[in-house]
Amino acid sequence: MLWDQHDGAVKTNWADIGFQAQAEMLALLRRHGWNQSLPLVVGETNCGPEAMDVCSSLNRALVYRLYIADALRSGTVLLVMPAVWGYASCTPDGLVCGGGDGDTAWLQPELVLTPTTVLRQPSWYAHRLIAANWGDRVLGVTPNRSTDPNDPTGILDVLAMATESGESVRIHVTHARATSRTLDLTVDFGAGSAACDGAIQAEVVWGSNVSAYNTLDKPTTVVPTVMAVTVRGGVATVSLPPNSLSVFTLPKCRDERPSLSDSIGER
C-alpha cells in the first residue's frame, strides 16, 4: 500500500501529523480485516508549492530525518521516499527552473547541476549522514522526542540503533530549535558493559537560520562540520547547535551485546 504524503514536508511537525493520520487510516482498515504487518510505503513526501528556503534548506533536512524516525518507530512502514530531486539549472547563473511544468513550482532540489559544478543542499548532506551511520536494530530511547510547548515545530528527537556486531550504538539527534543546548545521554549497554570514556567526533549539519540553503554564490552556507562528544561514566554529553542534525557512534568497552531493553534517556 502506498501512502501519498504529497505536500507533507513543509514544517518539522508535519511528520508527526502525517503519521497520526496514517495510524487512524490503518486502524480503520484493520477494523475491516486488514492484517498485513508492514503495509505502508510512504511516498511523495513533497514540500511545496514553496521556495527553496523551505524545501531545500535545513528545514527540509530536519523534516525528512523526523519522517525516518517516525517510520522506524511505527512498526507499519516499510519505506519512506523523500520526493527530492536533482535539477539542471536553466540559466548560466544557476537558476533552478522548478517542476516539470516549466514554472517555479515544487522547488525542492537536493542537487543543482550546472555545466561546471554540482551544488549540494542541506537535505542531501542529511541523507548522506543518515545512510553512512545506519544501524541494524532500533533501540529504545526514553524519551525519544520532546517538543517546545510554545512552538510545535520546535522538536528534539533522539534515534538510537545498534550495529549487528553489538560493538557500538549509533546516535542521530535532531534539534529543530533556534537556540543551542547541551544534552546528556545516559547509555545502557546491558550488564557489565559501558560506553568507552573519552572524546569522540560527531558529524553535524546545522545553521543559525532554519531557512538556510546553498547557492552558487555561497555554496558552503550549510555543510557538515565536526564537533566533539564527551563520554564519561556511561553518559555522552553533546552540545547541540541550533537547527541541527548530529550523528555519532558510541563504542562499548566490554564484551556483552546491547539487549532489547537498551535505552538512551535525556537528562
Secondary structure, 3 states (H helix, E strand, C coil): CEEECCCCCCCCCHHHHHHHHHHHHHHHHHHCCCCCCCCEEEECCCCCCCCHHHHCCHHHHHHHHHHHHHHHHHCCEEEECCCCEEEEECCCCCCECCCCCCCCCCCCEEEEECCCCEEECHHHHHHHHHHHCCCCEECEECCCEEEECCEEEEEEEEEEEECCCCCEEEEEEEEECCCCEEEEEEECCCCCCCECCEEEEEEEEECCCCCCCCCCCCCCCCCCEEEEEEEECCEEEEEECCCEEEEEEEEECCCCCCCCCCEEEEC
